[in-house]
Amino acid sequence: MKMCAQDIEFTLIRSDRKTADIVIERSGDVIVRAPNGVDDERVREAVADRALWVHRSLAEWEDLNSSRRHRPLVQGQGFGYLGRSYRLKFIEASDVPLRLKNGRWELSETFVTREGTAAARKAFRDFYTTKGMQIFTERVRHFAPCVGVVPGQVAVKELGYHWASCGGGGALNFHWKTLMAPQTVVDYIVVHELCHLRHRDHSDAFWNEVDKVMPRYREKKEWLRQNGASLDL
């Protein structure tokens, strides 16, 4: 439900929880989660009381997202994979549209001429998705016993402003863009979602669970906060 307090527009999500919290999503949206029994006016007052923090957080979000850019498909352009940037090289023809070989992205010029740049960018997404299925499946299998959960199906897809999500039956979905991040950050995302199979919220119990498996998770979480906007094509 959309609401407003002073000049802050936010989305209110009610649930069976004990406390309320305010978060700034990756999209820049202000989300307020509150217990079912708290009336609307008290929610507005709580947001107004934290107005300074909200405005500062939104200003920080705008600053961090200034790194978001559209990378042109030109010779020598860098595109990330597992924390490293690899330069793009056009080749005349290939049996596949795109591959990572000898420290460079090799993109078929014949394919781009025939199919266009949109198809070339899709070739990148397909590469990340295919590699992601291999990597995330293996890392989920590695970390699941550490968390003590039995996850369901693993999928890599477009998730908008979410790095990952949990579905029914313990299904775990991961954004293809996360394959641009370092392996340690990928592992953090995996552990984060596995811990959500035990705790669906971001309560202290949830973060304690994450800390048990990955004691230095805060470093990875901060890396993602600062660099997440740059993980794009």
Backbone bond lengths (Angstrom), bond angles and torsions (degrees), N, CA, C in turn:
res aa  C-N    CA-C-N  psi(-1)  N-CA   C-N-CA  omega(-1)  CA-C   N-CA-C  phi
1 M - - - 1.463 - - 1.529 109.37 -
2 K 1.349 116.66 126.60 1.454 121.85 179.11 1.527 109.86 -77.82
3 M 1.344 115.10 134.83 1.457 120.62 178.44 1.521 109.03 -141.76
4 C 1.327 115.83 173.07 1.461 120.42 -179.65 1.522 109.42 -144.40
5 A 1.344 115.05 138.43 1.461 121.66 174.94 1.513 106.87 -133.02
6 Q 1.328 116.22 121.15 1.465 120.93 -171.27 1.529 107.37 55.62
7 D 1.329 118.75 -120.69 1.465 120.40 179.30 1.525 111.76 -107.93
8 I 1.314 117.04 19.68 1.470 121.40 -178.51 1.524 109.61 -104.39
9 E 1.320 115.82 118.05 1.466 120.53 174.76 1.516 108.50 -92.91
10 F 1.310 117.45 132.78 1.459 120.31 -177.82 1.524 110.63 -144.53
11 T 1.311 114.01 163.59 1.459 121.20 176.39 1.525 108.33 -106.32
12 L 1.328 116.02 125.83 1.463 121.38 179.94 1.520 109.56 -96.67
13 I 1.333 115.29 127.48 1.464 121.88 176.32 1.520 107.91 -121.39
14 R 1.319 115.76 117.63 1.469 120.43 179.88 1.528 110.33 -97.89
15 S 1.320 114.96 146.14 1.462 119.58 177.28 1.520 109.19 -158.66
16 D 1.314 115.85 175.88 1.459 121.43 179.23 1.530 108.93 -82.26
17 R 1.307 115.25 77.06 1.449 121.93 -179.23 1.521 108.98 -130.82
18 K 1.335 116.84 165.56 1.461 120.25 -174.96 1.524 113.12 -94.02
19 T 1.326 117.35 -29.34 1.460 120.38 -176.08 1.526 110.39 -126.90
20 A 1.332 115.31 165.14 1.459 121.53 177.74 1.522 109.30 -106.54
21 D 1.339 116.59 151.21 1.451 119.42 173.83 1.525 109.75 -146.10
22 I 1.329 115.12 162.39 1.459 122.68 -179.71 1.518 107.61 -124.45
23 V 1.327 116.77 130.23 1.455 120.74 178.62 1.522 109.71 -132.97
24 I 1.329 115.00 152.10 1.460 121.37 173.16 1.520 106.62 -103.70
25 E 1.321 117.02 115.48 1.453 121.40 -177.71 1.531 110.35 -73.60
26 R 1.348 116.13 165.97 1.454 120.58 177.19 1.525 111.65 -59.68
27 S 1.314 117.55 -25.14 1.457 122.24 178.70 1.524 112.11 -76.79
28 G 1.347 117.35 -10.20 1.454 121.72 -175.06 1.518 112.87 90.85
29 D 1.324 117.37 -0.29 1.465 121.21 178.16 1.521 110.23 -75.75
30 V 1.329 115.63 143.42 1.465 122.04 175.95 1.527 107.71 -93.14
31 I 1.326 116.12 120.90 1.467 121.48 -178.64 1.522 109.26 -115.87
32 V 1.320 116.22 129.08 1.463 122.07 176.80 1.525 107.54 -115.35
33 R 1.315 115.52 122.20 1.466 121.11 176.14 1.522 108.04 -106.93
34 A 1.318 116.04 127.21 1.466 120.21 -173.87 1.520 111.09 -137.82
35 P 1.336 117.08 154.93 1.470 120.57 175.71 1.518 111.33 -63.67
36 N 1.306 116.50 153.22 1.459 121.05 -178.65 1.527 112.78 -59.00
37 G 1.335 117.19 -33.22 1.456 119.74 -173.39 1.515 115.90 -81.65
38 V 1.327 118.59 -5.52 1.465 120.90 -178.70 1.522 109.84 -86.04
39 D 1.355 116.88 126.71 1.464 119.09 -177.21 1.528 111.32 -76.08
40 D 1.337 115.86 164.23 1.464 122.23 -174.50 1.525 112.51 -58.78
41 E 1.316 117.00 -40.11 1.458 120.13 -176.44 1.523 111.18 -64.24
42 R 1.315 117.43 -39.15 1.463 120.73 178.19 1.527 110.74 -66.57
43 V 1.324 116.23 -34.24 1.467 119.61 176.52 1.520 109.91 -65.26
44 R 1.336 116.93 -45.58 1.469 120.54 178.78 1.528 110.98 -60.02
45 E 1.328 116.51 -41.00 1.466 120.19 179.10 1.527 110.96 -63.90
46 A 1.329 116.66 -39.48 1.459 120.82 179.65 1.526 110.73 -64.44
47 V 1.333 116.47 -40.23 1.464 120.22 178.72 1.523 110.04 -68.14
48 A 1.335 117.16 -42.76 1.466 120.81 178.76 1.530 111.24 -61.15
49 D 1.327 117.02 -37.81 1.468 120.86 179.05 1.523 111.96 -64.15
50 R 1.337 116.24 -27.91 1.469 120.31 -178.80 1.522 111.63 -107.44
51 A 1.331 116.33 22.44 1.460 121.03 -176.10 1.531 111.90 -58.65
52 L 1.321 116.73 -41.08 1.473 119.98 -178.97 1.523 110.20 -61.62
53 W 1.343 116.22 -45.16 1.469 120.29 178.93 1.519 110.93 -62.45
54 V 1.333 116.92 -41.74 1.465 120.57 -179.55 1.522 110.71 -62.22
55 H 1.338 117.19 -46.10 1.468 120.50 -178.93 1.530 111.04 -65.08
56 R 1.316 117.02 -40.33 1.463 119.84 177.15 1.523 111.09 -63.76
57 S 1.335 116.74 -41.48 1.463 121.18 179.90 1.521 111.16 -66.03
58 L 1.337 117.38 -38.94 1.460 120.14 178.28 1.523 111.08 -67.84
59 A 1.330 117.31 -37.12 1.467 120.91 176.57 1.525 110.58 -64.24
60 E 1.330 116.25 -40.15 1.461 120.76 177.14 1.523 110.19 -65.36
61 W 1.329 117.20 -40.56 1.467 121.69 178.20 1.527 109.80 -59.58
62 E 1.330 117.48 -44.56 1.461 120.53 179.60 1.523 111.11 -62.59
63 D 1.341 116.02 -39.62 1.463 120.17 179.35 1.526 111.04 -65.53
64 L 1.327 116.91 -45.44 1.467 120.75 -179.57 1.523 111.22 -65.21
65 N 1.319 117.14 -35.80 1.453 120.21 -177.56 1.517 113.88 -81.19
66 S 1.329 116.55 -2.13 1.458 119.53 175.07 1.531 110.80 -67.12
67 S 1.357 116.69 -17.17 1.465 120.65 179.40 1.526 112.11 -80.36
68 R 1.332 117.01 -8.69 1.468 119.93 179.12 1.524 109.42 -68.98
69 R 1.318 116.69 127.74 1.457 119.19 -179.49 1.519 110.65 -149.60
70 H 1.301 114.40 157.07 1.457 121.42 179.14 1.523 107.36 -95.33
71 R 1.325 117.89 117.35 1.462 121.36 -176.45 1.533 110.06 -85.19
72 P 1.328 117.18 123.67 1.469 118.80 177.69 1.526 111.12 -71.44
73 L 1.310 115.90 147.37 1.464 121.12 177.68 1.523 108.98 -85.29
74 V 1.330 115.08 80.70 1.463 120.83 179.98 1.522 109.19 -128.71
75 Q 1.309 115.37 156.81 1.457 121.79 179.11 1.532 110.46 -54.50
76 G 1.335 116.77 128.76 1.459 120.95 177.36 1.511 115.18 90.64
77 Q 1.334 117.76 -8.27 1.463 120.58 178.65 1.528 109.88 -65.78
78 G 1.323 116.80 139.54 1.457 120.67 -179.33 1.526 112.68 -91.91
79 F 1.316 115.64 136.11 1.464 122.97 174.34 1.524 108.00 -131.41
80 G 1.325 116.16 134.89 1.450 120.78 -171.96 1.517 114.28 -83.21
81 Y 1.332 113.52 153.25 1.466 121.19 171.34 1.522 108.13 -154.66
82 L 1.329 116.58 118.51 1.464 123.45 -178.95 1.531 113.00 49.64
83 G 1.327 114.38 45.38 1.459 119.93 171.74 1.512 115.90 89.27
84 R 1.324 118.21 -4.89 1.458 121.64 178.51 1.524 110.04 -116.03
85 S 1.337 115.42 149.45 1.463 120.86 176.67 1.523 109.13 -99.66
86 Y 1.328 115.93 127.81 1.462 121.44 178.97 1.529 108.85 -116.16
87 R 1.327 116.00 137.37 1.456 121.19 -177.94 1.526 111.67 -78.01
88 L 1.327 114.30 149.33 1.459 120.98 -179.20 1.524 110.45 -89.74
89 K 1.320 115.22 133.33 1.459 122.02 176.94 1.525 108.68 -127.88
90 F 1.327 115.88 127.59 1.458 120.03 176.47 1.531 109.30 -86.15
91 I 1.314 116.13 133.96 1.456 121.42 174.84 1.521 108.36 -120.89
92 E 1.327 116.36 155.39 1.469 119.77 -171.82 1.524 112.12 -62.17
93 A 1.311 116.30 -48.53 1.464 119.29 -177.54 1.521 108.94 -153.58
94 S 1.328 115.08 157.25 1.455 119.64 -179.20 1.521 108.54 -158.48
95 D 1.328 115.94 159.82 1.460 119.21 177.82 1.522 111.72 -76.77
96 V 1.340 117.03 -13.25 1.469 121.95 174.92 1.527 108.03 -130.91
97 P 1.342 118.03 151.17 1.468 119.63 -179.05 1.527 113.20 -62.44
98 L 1.345 116.41 -38.04 1.466 120.06 -173.09 1.515 109.66 -147.35
99 R 1.328 116.11 141.77 1.451 120.68 172.58 1.524 109.22 -154.24
100 L 1.305 115.56 158.95 1.458 122.35 176.27 1.520 106.52 -104.30
101 K 1.337 116.54 113.94 1.459 121.04 -172.76 1.522 109.95 -142.99
102 N 1.335 115.26 131.99 1.463 121.53 177.06 1.527 112.71 52.55
103 G 1.329 115.75 40.58 1.460 120.65 175.63 1.509 114.74 76.58
104 R 1.336 118.30 16.23 1.462 121.36 177.88 1.527 110.20 -139.72
105 W 1.334 114.41 151.33 1.456 119.16 168.33 1.515 107.22 -79.81
106 E 1.310 117.89 127.74 1.452 122.01 175.09 1.518 108.24 -108.34
107 L 1.333 115.47 115.80 1.461 121.98 -178.11 1.520 108.95 -114.34
108 S 1.307 116.45 127.79 1.461 121.45 -178.26 1.526 110.78 -69.59
109 E 1.324 115.84 117.49 1.466 120.46 178.70 1.525 110.56 -66.53
110 T 1.325 115.67 -34.44 1.466 119.78 177.26 1.520 110.90 -61.82
111 F 1.328 116.12 -42.18 1.462 121.13 178.85 1.527 111.20 -63.11
112 V 1.340 117.05 -45.36 1.465 120.85 -178.52 1.520 110.48 -63.93
113 T 1.347 116.98 -42.49 1.467 121.26 179.53 1.524 110.97 -62.15
114 R 1.324 114.83 -40.00 1.466 119.34 -176.85 1.529 112.48 -78.39
115 E 1.343 117.06 -43.13 1.467 121.20 -171.16 1.524 114.65 -101.50
116 G 1.340 117.41 -23.20 1.458 120.29 178.96 1.527 113.23 98.21
117 T 1.341 116.25 168.96 1.463 121.62 -175.37 1.522 112.51 -70.22
118 A 1.335 117.33 -30.94 1.470 119.26 178.67 1.524 110.05 -62.46
119 A 1.311 116.85 -40.60 1.460 120.74 178.06 1.528 110.86 -68.17
120 A 1.345 116.23 -33.90 1.466 119.98 178.27 1.527 110.43 -66.01
121 R 1.315 116.77 -41.59 1.470 119.64 177.20 1.525 110.66 -66.25
122 K 1.323 116.35 -35.72 1.470 119.42 175.40 1.526 110.42 -63.97
123 A 1.336 116.92 -33.14 1.464 120.09 177.77 1.529 110.43 -62.72
124 F 1.334 116.48 -37.11 1.460 120.09 174.57 1.524 110.46 -63.69
125 R 1.334 116.79 -48.05 1.466 120.04 -179.55 1.529 110.78 -60.93
126 D 1.319 116.14 -39.60 1.468 119.56 178.34 1.525 111.04 -64.10
127 F 1.331 116.59 -38.50 1.469 120.84 178.08 1.521 109.82 -61.45
128 Y 1.343 116.63 -50.32 1.464 120.72 -179.86 1.535 111.06 -61.70
129 T 1.316 116.31 -39.09 1.464 120.01 -179.08 1.526 111.18 -65.55
130 T 1.328 116.14 -46.16 1.467 120.16 -179.55 1.525 111.34 -63.76
131 K 1.336 116.78 -48.35 1.463 120.48 178.05 1.523 110.79 -64.29
132 G 1.334 115.35 -37.03 1.459 119.69 -179.66 1.509 112.98 -62.88
133 M 1.322 117.00 -38.22 1.464 119.99 178.08 1.524 110.73 -60.56
134 Q 1.317 116.67 -40.54 1.465 120.86 178.73 1.531 110.64 -67.33
135 I 1.324 115.44 -49.08 1.466 120.28 -174.27 1.524 111.81 -69.78
136 F 1.332 117.26 -47.93 1.462 119.82 -177.65 1.531 111.61 -67.05
137 T 1.310 116.93 -37.66 1.469 119.08 177.51 1.521 110.44 -60.76
138 E 1.330 116.03 -43.38 1.462 120.19 -179.24 1.525 111.50 -68.46
139 R 1.340 117.50 -42.50 1.469 120.73 -177.13 1.526 111.39 -72.40
140 V 1.321 117.70 -34.10 1.469 120.53 174.43 1.521 109.45 -64.04
141 R 1.315 116.37 -43.89 1.466 120.72 178.20 1.539 110.45 -61.87
142 H 1.322 116.90 -36.34 1.470 121.44 -179.46 1.524 111.94 -70.10
143 F 1.342 117.55 -45.12 1.465 120.59 -171.79 1.529 114.20 -90.21
144 A 1.323 118.70 -21.17 1.474 120.52 -176.75 1.531 112.51 -55.15
145 P 1.338 120.39 -45.21 1.469 119.07 178.24 1.528 113.10 -64.28
146 C 1.336 116.96 -29.40 1.472 120.46 178.22 1.522 110.91 -66.52
147 V 1.333 116.13 -35.51 1.467 121.07 179.58 1.527 110.34 -84.65
148 G 1.323 116.04 -24.63 1.455 120.07 -179.20 1.510 113.45 82.89
149 V 1.346 116.85 36.70 1.461 120.85 -179.50 1.530 108.97 -129.07
150 V 1.325 114.50 162.27 1.463 120.97 176.08 1.524 107.13 -117.73
151 P 1.333 117.47 98.15 1.467 119.87 -176.85 1.513 112.17 -74.45
152 G 1.328 114.77 165.14 1.453 120.71 176.55 1.513 110.83 -95.07
153 Q 1.303 115.47 -142.35 1.462 121.91 -176.02 1.522 111.31 -69.78
154 V 1.321 116.19 143.38 1.461 122.71 176.11 1.527 108.82 -102.63
155 A 1.346 116.36 136.39 1.461 121.07 177.66 1.522 109.44 -139.66
156 V 1.319 115.82 149.65 1.470 122.36 175.25 1.519 106.42 -120.70
157 K 1.329 116.64 125.19 1.464 119.89 -173.36 1.525 110.68 -157.30
158 E 1.319 115.58 -178.13 1.463 122.29 173.63 1.525 108.30 -80.48
159 L 1.340 116.50 121.98 1.465 120.71 -177.20 1.523 112.42 -122.14
160 G 1.329 116.95 19.28 1.455 118.87 177.98 1.509 112.03 63.08
161 Y 1.343 116.64 -122.08 1.463 121.53 -177.29 1.531 112.83 -94.32
162 H 1.313 117.56 16.46 1.463 120.72 178.04 1.519 109.54 -112.45
163 W 1.328 116.08 135.03 1.458 119.85 176.82 1.524 111.41 -74.40
164 A 1.303 116.81 -30.73 1.462 121.00 -178.14 1.524 108.57 -162.34
165 S 1.321 115.80 168.18 1.462 120.10 178.42 1.519 109.61 -156.87
166 C 1.334 114.95 159.61 1.471 122.24 175.57 1.519 108.46 -107.50
167 G 1.315 115.58 136.47 1.452 120.07 177.13 1.515 111.49 -114.64
168 G 1.305 115.60 -170.91 1.451 120.54 179.29 1.514 112.10 -66.35
169 G 1.321 115.39 147.45 1.453 120.02 179.77 1.507 114.79 69.03
170 G 1.331 115.64 20.51 1.460 119.36 178.94 1.515 114.22 78.37
171 A 1.341 117.48 15.32 1.463 120.74 178.76 1.530 109.81 -65.23
172 L 1.324 116.20 140.60 1.458 122.07 -179.03 1.524 109.09 -120.33
173 N 1.323 115.72 125.40 1.460 121.98 179.94 1.524 109.40 -114.45
174 F 1.325 116.66 136.19 1.454 121.87 -179.00 1.530 109.96 -127.33
175 H 1.335 114.91 141.86 1.466 120.63 179.64 1.525 109.41 -74.61
176 W 1.337 116.36 136.97 1.469 119.99 178.89 1.526 112.29 -60.96
177 K 1.341 117.92 -26.42 1.468 120.50 -178.83 1.529 112.63 -66.03
178 T 1.325 116.89 -22.68 1.461 119.13 -178.40 1.524 111.94 -64.99
179 L 1.345 117.74 -17.90 1.465 120.24 178.42 1.524 112.16 -69.71
180 M 1.334 117.89 -9.08 1.456 121.24 175.43 1.533 111.13 -82.79
181 A 1.318 117.59 -18.60 1.456 122.89 -177.26 1.531 110.90 -80.35
182 P 1.343 117.64 160.80 1.465 119.88 176.21 1.519 111.81 -60.52
183 Q 1.332 116.00 155.43 1.460 121.29 -178.81 1.527 111.84 -56.52
184 T 1.331 117.24 -37.19 1.467 119.85 -179.60 1.523 111.45 -64.32
185 V 1.324 117.10 -34.05 1.465 121.47 177.66 1.525 109.78 -73.32
186 V 1.328 117.10 -39.37 1.463 121.25 174.49 1.532 109.71 -57.57
187 D 1.333 116.19 -43.90 1.465 120.07 178.78 1.521 111.37 -62.69
188 Y 1.339 117.06 -39.27 1.470 120.48 177.65 1.526 110.64 -60.94
189 I 1.325 116.92 -43.57 1.465 120.70 179.74 1.525 110.47 -61.92
190 V 1.331 116.48 -39.76 1.461 121.12 177.98 1.526 110.67 -62.94
191 V 1.330 116.62 -49.39 1.468 120.87 -179.65 1.523 110.21 -61.86
192 H 1.323 116.82 -42.28 1.465 122.06 178.67 1.530 110.52 -54.22
193 E 1.331 116.66 -50.40 1.466 119.65 -177.63 1.523 112.03 -70.07
194 L 1.315 117.65 -36.95 1.463 119.56 177.37 1.529 110.84 -62.42
195 C 1.323 116.75 -38.75 1.471 120.29 178.42 1.524 111.68 -67.87
196 H 1.328 116.45 -24.99 1.466 119.06 175.36 1.526 111.48 -69.11
197 L 1.311 117.45 -17.91 1.462 119.22 175.43 1.525 110.73 -72.64
198 R 1.323 116.28 -16.02 1.476 121.65 175.20 1.520 111.42 -100.85
199 H 1.318 116.66 -37.56 1.474 122.10 -178.96 1.525 107.57 -135.30
200 R 1.312 117.19 114.05 1.466 121.32 -175.45 1.523 113.43 -76.19
201 D 1.320 117.95 -14.61 1.462 120.88 -179.01 1.530 109.70 -103.17
202 H 1.342 115.46 -171.70 1.466 121.14 175.25 1.531 109.21 -111.50
203 S 1.299 115.23 48.02 1.461 121.79 179.77 1.522 110.46 -75.77
204 D 1.319 116.21 173.16 1.468 120.76 176.12 1.526 110.66 -58.90
205 A 1.342 116.44 -36.74 1.462 120.25 179.24 1.526 111.02 -61.99
206 F 1.338 115.38 -38.45 1.472 119.64 178.28 1.523 110.80 -63.67
207 W 1.339 116.58 -51.39 1.472 119.71 -176.86 1.533 111.17 -66.76
208 N 1.304 117.50 -30.71 1.469 120.09 174.53 1.520 110.66 -63.77
209 E 1.328 116.12 -37.37 1.463 121.03 178.13 1.526 110.44 -65.60
210 V 1.340 115.99 -43.96 1.461 120.37 177.45 1.531 110.52 -60.72
211 D 1.330 115.60 -43.19 1.469 121.42 -178.09 1.527 111.90 -62.94
212 K 1.324 116.98 -34.14 1.464 120.11 179.25 1.528 111.45 -61.92
213 V 1.314 115.18 -39.21 1.465 120.26 -176.66 1.528 111.60 -86.50
214 M 1.327 116.11 -35.94 1.465 121.22 -175.46 1.531 108.67 -136.83
215 P 1.328 116.92 83.76 1.475 120.81 -174.72 1.531 115.00 -57.94
216 R 1.331 117.34 -25.20 1.476 119.97 -179.39 1.532 110.72 -105.01
217 Y 1.329 116.55 32.28 1.461 120.82 -176.82 1.521 112.64 -62.84
218 R 1.338 116.92 -27.44 1.468 119.60 -177.20 1.519 111.60 -61.24
219 E 1.337 117.53 -34.42 1.462 121.06 178.35 1.534 110.17 -63.30
220 K 1.316 116.43 -43.03 1.468 120.37 -179.70 1.523 110.95 -69.76
221 K 1.316 115.61 -39.60 1.466 120.10 178.34 1.520 110.47 -62.23
222 E 1.330 117.25 -41.68 1.465 121.87 179.22 1.521 110.62 -68.12
223 W 1.334 117.60 -39.44 1.467 119.97 177.22 1.524 110.17 -58.41
224 L 1.321 115.90 -43.91 1.456 120.87 -178.97 1.530 111.03 -65.91
225 R 1.319 116.39 -37.89 1.465 119.96 178.78 1.515 110.65 -64.47
226 Q 1.327 116.91 -42.41 1.461 120.55 -176.00 1.523 113.62 -79.38
227 N 1.316 116.40 -32.40 1.468 120.12 -172.24 1.518 114.72 -112.24
228 G 1.325 116.72 -4.13 1.459 119.45 -174.73 1.523 114.35 -57.80
229 A 1.326 117.16 -36.17 1.472 119.72 -177.09 1.519 111.78 -66.44
230 S 1.328 117.55 -24.64 1.459 120.47 -178.52 1.528 112.58 -83.61
231 L 1.325 117.87 -6.27 1.460 120.91 178.86 1.520 109.04 -83.11
232 D 1.311 114.95 81.48 1.460 120.43 -175.07 1.518 108.78 -156.65
233 L 1.306 116.24 166.10 1.461 120.91 179.43 1.527 109.93 -92.13
